[in-house]
Amino acid sequence: MTADSYLKEQVAVASRVIAREGYADLTLGHVSVFDPDTETVYIKRKGPGLHEIEPADVLAHPLYDDAALKTTPHMHFEAVLHTEMYKLRPGVGAVVHSHPPYSTAMSATNASLRMLNHDSLLFADGVARFDEFRLITEPLEGREVAEAIGDCRAVLLGNHGVVVVGPSIGWATLAAVTLERAIRIQTIATSLGDLRELPLEAAREYAATKYKDAYVEEYWAGWVRNLRVNGPSVPRQVAFD
């Protein structure tokens, strides 16, 4: 399998995984990975839903060709959320943007993520906010979002959705899935009574112990197994990094 094919497989797998984990929004939402060797962004195309993405549905786009973003057939309107993130944050290897219900609901409030369970620990350093409501279609707007996220793993787009990043496709997928679950747990807990929050320093300590590459690899392997059982076939060589 060529590097090009391999990266397209990664985007297809991650798209189907986050769809199964609550990110399905008909045809909206997009996942990408970045190849620093060729400065190419591999991104899900506009049209099919996250749950049905195949490698043939993944576009390869030169990172610095901003003009072509608006002329390339089937390119998502908000692809600059990906390209500008890769330009500004060299350590980012994958980006997810979508409108999952709990994260999107939080983006429409002034609430913040609380340290309530192991899911929230991944975000002990915070979830960023970009509170101006608009579609992000211009490079300058994409850069504003990339600046807003800072060193965080995720940024809530005001009344819109979420952008999640990671050093690899596995980390970005884990962060996307875990953030949605953490906010869902917080929503449930809030309805049950007063919240008992973990101390922040303890949360950071636990996060450093729990969230390592081996954990991400274990989760990625589990997601791939589920896809093989319940959906389209997935090549065995598709890894998380």
N, C-alpha and C positions, 0 to 999 in steps of 0.2 A: 504494500500500500504506500503510495506517495505521501509526502508531507501535506500536500494540498488536500488529498482525499481524507487523510487522517483528521485534519482540523475540521473539515466539513462534517465528518462523523461525530466529532465531539460536540459541535453546535447542535446537531440533530438530536443526539442523546440528551443533552442538557435541556433542550426545549421540551422534549417529551416528559422528562423528569419533573420539571417545575410545573408543567400543565397538570400532571397527576397529583402534585402536591399543593394545588390550590391557585395556581397562576393562570388558569385557563380564562381567556377573555375573548372568545370567538377568534377573530383573526388578528387581534392586537397583541402587542408585546413582542420583544425581540431579544435575542441572545447573540453574543459575538465572542470570538477569541481573536487574539492578535499574534501574528508571527513577526517577531522583531527582526529576524534574519532577512525577510523580504519586505518588511514594513507594509504588510498586508493585513487588512481586517476581514475576517470571515464572519458574515452576519446573516441571520435568518431573513429571508425575503418577505415582502409584503404579499398577502393573499391567503396562504394556508394558515391554519391555527397552530399554536405551539404544539398541540397534541399530535399533529400529523406530519411534522417536519421530517423530511428525508434529506440525505446529503445533497441531492439535486436541488433542494430548496434553499441552499446556502450560497450567498454571493461572495465573491472575492473582490475586495475593493482596495486600491492603493490608499494608504493612510492620508497622504498629503494632497490628494486630488479632490479638494473641496467642491470645485465647480461641477464635477461629475455626479456628486451626490443627488443633485436635483434632476439629472438627465438619465441616470441609469435606470432602466426598466425594473420595476418591482422593488426599488429601494424604499425603505421606510422613511416617512417624513422626518422622523426624529433620529435619524442615524447619527447626527452630530453629537448626541449624548454618548455615543461610543467613541467616535473619532477624536473628539476633543479630550475625552478622558485619557485615552492612550497617549495623546501628545503631552498632556500636562503631568501625568503620573506614570513615569517609566516602569514602575514596579507592577502596574496593573496588566494582567494577562487575559482577563475576561470581564465582560460587562453584561448585566441583565437589566432590562427595563420592562416593566409591565404594570398592571393595575389590579393586583390581588386585593380581595375585599377588605381584609383587616388593615393592611398597610395603607391602603387608599383611604379608609375611614379615618385612621390616625392622622393622615396628611391633611384632613379637613378639620382638624381640631388643634388646640394648643397643647395637647397631651404629649408626654414624653415616655419613652420606654423605661420601665422600672425593672430592677434586678430581682425577679421573682423565682426563676428556676434555671435549670441548666441551659435552656435555649437562650435566655436573655444574656447569659454570661459572655457569649460570643461578641456582644455589643457593649461590653463594660466600658469601652472608651467613648461610647455615645453613638447616637444616630443623628446625622446632620439634617438641617432643614434648608429648603429653598422655597420660601413661602409665596413667591409671586406666581399667580396662576396664569399659565400660558403654554401653548405648544412650543417645544424647543426645536426650531427648524433651521436656525442660522448658526454658523460656527461660533460667533460671539456669544450667543445664548448658551450653546453647549459648553463653552469655556467657563461661563458664569456658574454653571452647575458643577463642573469639574473643580472649580475653585471653592465652591460651597461645601463639597464633600470633605475637603481637607484630607486628613489621614484616616477618616472613618471608613467603615466597610459599606455604609449605605447612606443615602440621602433621600428624605421624603420630599417629593415635589408637591407644593401646596395645592390641595384639592384635586390632585392629579394621579399620583401613583408613587413609584419608588424606583431608584436606580441603585443597583448593588454591584460591587466590584470585588475582584479577588486576584491573587497572583497567578491563578490557574483556573481552568474551567471547573475543576472539582471544588475549589474553595469558593468561587463565585456562586455555584449552584448550592452548596451547603449554606452559605450566608443568606441567599434568597429564601430558601425553604425554611431555615431556622428563624429568620426575622418574622415571617408571616405567622409561624407557629407561636413564637414568643408573644406577639401582639394579641393573637387569639387567646392564649392562656391569660394574659393580663385582662382582656375584656371579660372573660368568664370570672376571674378572681374578683374583679371590681364589683360584679353583680352579686357576689356572695357575701361580701363584708369588707372590713378594713384590711388593707394590704399590709403584709409583713415582708418588707423588702430586705434583701441581703445587703450587708455592708459593702460599700463599693470596693474597698481594698481587698476584702475577702473574695468578692466576685472576680476581680482581676487576677488574683492568685489562682483561683479554681480554673478560670478560663485558660491560663497559661499551661496548666497541667492537663486539661481535657482536650483542648483543640490543637491537635498536632497533625502532621501529614498522614500518619498512620490511621488516625480517626477518619480523616477525609477519604482516604483510599478505601477504608472499610465501608463507608456509606455509599461511595460511588459504585463499588462492586455490588452492593445490595440493590441499588437502583437499577443497575444494568440487568441483574437477575430478574427483577420484577418486570422490566420491559420485555424480556425474552418470554416470560410466562404469559403476560397479558397483552402484548402488542406486537408491533413489527419486529423482525429479527434484528439483532444487534451484533456486529462483528466482535469476536472475543478480544481482539487486540486493542479495542478502544479503552484507553486508560484515562485517569483523572487529571494528569498533569501535562 
